């Protein structure tokens, strides 16, 4: 990943974390790297463990941020969620995968933040 792209991703994750905290989530971890991939944010929403995928998009012809969660990405997130929960038995057993989609306006300002609860149907 190039440095500008990394900065953009980090900014998106900060925006998502701030948004989720304002909506009652407790941030446990950020950028959890495993052999199987990366989990952007791990939070607690009440008694539910939530793995959060953050998608940030600038205006382009590539579609909305929410559309970037392909079936393959959903399967990978489900596998990551299952592995993370197994590695952390001290955390609640209820696991959910959410998406925070952030759309930037043409001027670079945040246009919209969409929180999709349960964006992936079932962790593996």
C-alpha positions as CSV (number, residue, x, y, z in Angstrom):
1,X,0.0,0.0,0.0
2,X,1.3,3.4,-0.8
3,X,1.8,6.1,1.8
4,X,-1.1,8.3,0.7
5,X,-3.4,5.3,0.6
6,X,-2.2,4.2,4.1
7,X,-2.9,7.7,5.4
8,X,-6.3,7.7,3.8
9,X,-7.1,4.3,5.4
10,X,-5.8,5.4,8.8
11,X,-8.0,8.5,8.6
12,X,-11.0,6.4,7.7
13,X,-10.4,4.1,10.6
14,X,-10.1,7.0,13.0
15,X,-13.4,8.5,11.7
16,X,-15.1,5.1,12.1
17,X,-13.7,4.5,15.6
18,X,-14.9,8.0,16.7
19,X,-18.3,7.4,15.1
20,X,-18.7,4.0,16.8
21,X,-17.6,5.3,20.2
22,X,-20.2,8.1,19.9
23,X,-22.8,5.3,19.3
24,X,-21.9,3.2,22.4
25,X,-19.1,0.9,21.2
26,X,-16.0,0.4,23.2
27,X,-12.9,0.1,21.0
28,X,-10.8,-2.9,22.0
29,X,-8.2,-3.1,19.2
30,X,-7.3,-1.4,15.9
31,X,-5.5,-2.9,12.9
32,X,-5.3,-6.5,14.1
33,X,-3.0,-8.3,11.7
34,X,-3.1,-12.1,11.3
35,X,-1.9,-14.5,8.7
36,X,-5.4,-14.6,7.3
37,X,-5.8,-10.9,7.0
38,X,-6.4,-7.7,8.9
39,X,-9.3,-6.7,11.1
40,X,-9.7,-2.9,11.0
41,X,-11.5,-2.5,14.4
42,X,-12.5,-4.8,17.2
43,X,-15.2,-3.3,19.5
44,X,-17.7,-4.3,22.1
45,X,-21.3,-3.2,21.5
46,X,-22.9,-4.1,24.8
47,X,-22.3,-7.8,25.2
48,X,-21.5,-8.4,21.6
49,X,-18.0,-8.7,20.1
50,X,-17.9,-6.7,16.9
51,X,-15.4,-6.9,14.1
52,X,-15.6,-3.9,11.9
53,X,-14.5,-3.5,8.3
54,X,-14.0,0.1,7.4
55,X,-14.4,1.2,3.8
56,X,-13.6,4.8,2.8
57,X,-14.1,6.0,-0.7
58,X,-13.3,9.2,-2.6
59,X,-15.6,10.2,-5.4
60,X,-14.9,8.0,-8.3
61,X,-16.5,5.6,-10.8
62,X,-15.8,2.6,-8.6
63,X,-19.1,2.7,-6.7
64,X,-20.0,3.3,-3.1
65,X,-17.9,2.2,-0.2
66,X,-20.6,-0.4,0.8
67,X,-20.3,-2.1,-2.6
68,X,-16.6,-2.9,-1.9
69,X,-17.6,-5.8,0.5
70,X,-17.4,-8.6,-2.1
71,X,-18.5,-12.1,-1.3
72,X,-14.9,-13.2,-1.1
73,X,-14.2,-10.4,1.4
74,X,-17.2,-11.4,3.4
75,X,-16.0,-15.0,3.6
76,X,-12.5,-13.8,4.7
77,X,-14.1,-11.6,7.4
78,X,-16.2,-14.5,8.6
79,X,-13.1,-16.6,8.9
80,X,-11.2,-13.8,10.7
81,X,-14.1,-13.3,13.1
82,X,-14.2,-17.0,14.0
83,X,-10.4,-17.2,14.5
84,X,-10.4,-14.0,16.6
85,X,-13.2,-15.2,18.8
86,X,-11.5,-18.6,19.3
87,X,-8.2,-16.8,20.3
88,X,-10.1,-14.6,22.8
89,X,-12.3,-16.8,24.9
90,X,-12.4,-14.1,27.6
91,X,-14.5,-11.9,25.3
92,X,-18.3,-12.4,24.8
93,X,-19.2,-15.4,22.6
94,X,-21.7,-13.4,20.5
95,X,-19.9,-12.1,17.5
96,X,-21.0,-9.8,14.7
97,X,-19.3,-8.3,11.7
98,X,-20.2,-4.7,10.9
99,X,-19.3,-2.4,8.1
100,X,-18.6,1.3,8.5
101,X,-18.7,2.9,5.0
102,X,-17.4,6.5,4.7
103,X,-18.0,8.5,1.6
104,X,-15.9,11.5,1.0
105,X,-17.2,14.5,-0.9
106,X,-15.4,15.9,-3.9
107,X,-13.7,18.5,-1.7
108,X,-12.3,15.8,0.6
109,X,-14.8,16.4,3.5
110,X,-16.8,13.5,4.9
111,X,-19.9,13.2,2.9
112,X,-21.7,10.4,4.8
113,X,-21.0,7.7,7.3
114,X,-23.1,4.5,7.1
115,X,-22.9,1.9,9.8
116,X,-24.2,-1.5,8.5
117,X,-24.9,-3.7,11.5
118,X,-24.4,-7.3,10.7
119,X,-23.0,-6.6,7.3
120,X,-21.8,-10.2,7.0
121,X,-24.6,-12.7,7.8
122,X,-22.7,-15.3,9.9
123,X,-19.2,-15.5,11.1
124,X,-17.8,-18.9,10.0
